[in-house]
Amino acid sequence: KKEGEKGDHNYSKALEKNDQNLAVAKIQEYLDKGQNVPLNIAVTGETGSGKSSFVNAIRGIDNKDEKAAATGCVETTMEVTSYPHPNYPNVIFWDLPGIGSTNFPAAKYLKMVGFEKFDFFIIISADRFRENDLKLAKEIQRMEKKFYFVRSKIDDNIQCSFDINAVINFEYYFLSIYIYCIYINIPQKVFLVSSVDLTLYDFPLLVETLKEELPELKKEAFVLAMPNISLDMIKKKKKAFQAKVKYFAILSAGVGAVPVPGVSVAVDTALLVGVVTKYVLGFGLDIPSLKRMANYSGVPYEELMEVIKSTLIAVKVTPELLLRLLVQFSSLAVLLAAEEGTRFIPIVGIPISMGLSFTFTYRSLNMILDMLADDAEKVFARVHLNTTG
């Protein structure tokens, strides 16, 4: 079995043995493991290449944010510095000092920065890749780590070309960069990126490439930590969340076996609060994320709030808030009432209650997921309109 399939495999074996408690324990173990899996991404390159701006952009924050990596025209990163994702602290971007600087000579660079802890390296250059970049790539390759070349500040390069030429052929310009990289023996695809607007150029392709080459559990953590750079990214996040819905519904069904009035409903709603809060954070619909988006995009926070429909966004998700929302839907209200009513029917009551609990949680999470994904798409469309208009 692959890493991402172990949850299915383990809990299925428990169910085959008719051991409900073991199945629930295995599912909880699987969910906890996925939530806490560490992902360490190193961002390196020569001094002044735009490493810190890239670290900020990929975390979805402005350079002036209090959690931002320091940026500047001179070397601002003097030591290996970690920058956890604001919503997914297990996903950490490491801003490494510039290779070839006095304190970090190329020959000793990897050892000095502690290369072994990183899952992969992103090597950034502002204008063209140089000898130190190639040396670093070969050493990373020798140590059997993944690395990716990124040309940053493409928007600045294009502006300089406009200043020199009245007309610029973008396809020819980008092709010339790729050809140059082949000429100097860059060993793989080079991604052209603007930290000012990640929806442009090769950043979506970079994200897709990184995602595909990560192990399953780390792949999910990476996707959820990425900013909403496209409608496709929002759909990928929704798909990742949807894949776990059945597990949470089984956990809910396990509690449905408890023959105590109100316990199942209380636990169901508490479980829903935790899961829905993760949805809100993953889609970047919490207050801090929306305010960071407003600062980063230039769209006022109030305007982002205007396009949002769900009552679960930009508020603290509580059991009371969730129940008020869910009982507005008659089918869910009936399920909730039936779950409590059937619990004390002799012999068949508990199995029926467990089934109703599963169905209630499964339908509730899918319905809420649809609502939040729809709002995330609306926010993206409003921001995209501002950046392209």
C-alpha positions, -999 to +999 in steps of 0.1 A: +000+000+000+011+036-007+015+060+022-019+077+014-038+044+014-028+032+048-058+048+065-082+028+043-062-004+047-059-003+085-095+006+094-109-018+068-090-047+085-105-036+119-140-036+104-135-070+089-129-082+125-160-063+136-139-042+160-156-008+158-134+007+185-102-004+168-115+010+134-122+044+150-088+044+167-070+036+134-089+063+116-081+089+143-044+079+141-045+083+103-061+117+104-037+129+131-007+118+111-019+136+080-025+168+100+009+168+117+031+156+088+061+181+085+071+197+052+104+216+051+110+237+019+144+254+015+146+286-006+181+295-016+202+314-042+226+342-045+224+374-025+197+398-037+179+372-058+145+377-042+144+347-019+126+365+009+100+380-014+093+345-028+090+331+008+064+357+016+045+354-016+042+316-015+028+319+021+003+345+008+015+374+028+027+409+020+064+419+025+052+444+052+033+418+072+046+413+107+053+376+099+071+384+066+107+375+059+128+407+057+135+420+022+159+445+007+184+453-020+213+439+001+216+406+018+190+406+046+191+368+054+222+363+076+213+329+090+189+300+083+155+313+092+123+294+094+089+309+083+060+286+091+028+289+070+004+312+090-024+286+088-004+253+085+026+256+109+038+221+100+046+235+065+078+255+069+096+276+044+133+281+052+149+313+040+186+304+035+215+329+033+228+337-001+252+311-015+286+325-021+284+352+005+314+357+029+297+338+057+284+310+035+310+300+009+297+277-019+320+248-010+306+245+025+271+258+019+249+227+022+266+215+053+264+249+070+226+252+063+218+217+074+206+203+041+194+170+055+163+184+071+148+198+039+123+179+017+134+199-014+153+230-025+141+259-046+171+277-062+163+313-071+180+337-094+169+373-102+185+377-137+206+346-147+218+315-131+255+316-122+283+292-114+274+289-077+238+280-086+250+252-108+275+240-082+248+239-056+224+220-078+250+193-085+258+189-048+220+187-040+217+161-067+246+142-054+230+140-020+198+127-037+176+156-028+151+173-051+157+208-064+140+233-087+153+264-105+132+296-103+138+328-121+123+355-099+115+392-107+103+383-142+080+414-140+111+436-134+130+419-163+100+426-186+098+462-175+135+467-183+129+452-217+100+476-223+122+505-213+147+495-240+123+483-267+089+499-276+076+464-284+084+431-268+074+396-281+067+378-248+069+343-263+103+351-279+115+367-247+106+337-225+120+313-251+153+331-250+155+326-212+148+289-216+174+286-244+200+303-223+193+280-194+198+250-217+230+266-231+246+268-196+235+232-188+207+239-163+198+203-157+160+207-157+130+229-164+133+265-151+102+282-137+097+319-144+079+335-115+068+370-103+064+373-066+042+403-072+015+381-088+018+344-085-010+337-110+013+348-138+039+329-158+051+295-144+042+296-107+011+274-112+032+249-131+058+250-103+032+242-077+018+213-098+053+199-103+062+201-066+028+185-057+033+156-080+068+147-068+059+147-030+048+117-010+010+115-006+007+129+029+031+157+023+014+164-011-018+172+007-001+194+033+016+213+004-016+218-016-036+231+014-008+255+023-006+271-011-023+304-018-054+303-040-036+311-073-063+296-095-098+281-095-080+248-102-061+251-069-094+257-050-108+226-066-077+206-056-081+218-020-118+208-020-109+174-034-083+169-006-108+178+020-135+157+004-113+126+005-114+127+044-151+133+048-159+095+051-134+091+079-149+119+100-184+104+093-171+070+106-158+087+138-192+102+142-209+068+138-186+054+165-199+080+189-235+072+178-232+039+196-231+056+230-266+051+247-266+085+265-290+113+255-274+142+238-238+128+237-238+119+201-252+152+189-227+171+212-198+151+199-210+154+163-211+192+164-178+194+182-162+172+155-178+194+128-165+226+144-129+213+142-132+200+106-151+231+093-125+254+110-098+235+090-119+241+058-121+278+065-083+280+071-075+259+040-095+281+017-080+312+033-114+325+045-105+333+081-102+370+091-063+371+092-061+354+058-087+377+042-069+407+056-035+394+042-052+388+009-066+424+010-031+438+017-015+416-009-040+422-037-050+458-031-087+449-028-102+463+004-111+438+030-147+451+030-150+444-007-138+408-002-165+403+025-192+416+002-188+386-022-190+360+006-223+343+013-216+317+040-221+327+077-191+306+087-166+329+072-146+356+091-162+344+124-153+319+151-170+286+142-189+274+172-213+244+178-242+269+181-234+286+148-231+253+130-264+239+144-282+271+135-269+267+099-276+230+096-311+229+110-321+254+083-319+224+059-349+201+066-332+169+056-304+175+081-328+185+109-347+153+104-316+132+106-305+149+138-338+144+154-341+108+142-306+100+156-316+109+191-351+093+188-339+059+176-311+055+202-333+037+227-352+013+204-343-022+218-318-042+198-318-022+165-317+013+180-280+016+183-271+004+148-298+027+133-285+056+154-249+050+142-261+050+106-280+082+110-250+098+127-227+088+098-252+102+073-257+134+092-220+141+094-212+130+059-240+152+043-232+182+066-195+182+058-201+179+020-227+207+021-205+230+040-175+222+018-195+231-013-205+264+003-169+274+014-153+263-019-179+285-037-170+315-015-133+309-021-139+310-058-159+342-055-130+358-035-105+346-060-126+361-089-128+395-071-090+395-065-082+383-100-104+410-115-084+437-096-050+423-106-059+418-143-081+449-146 
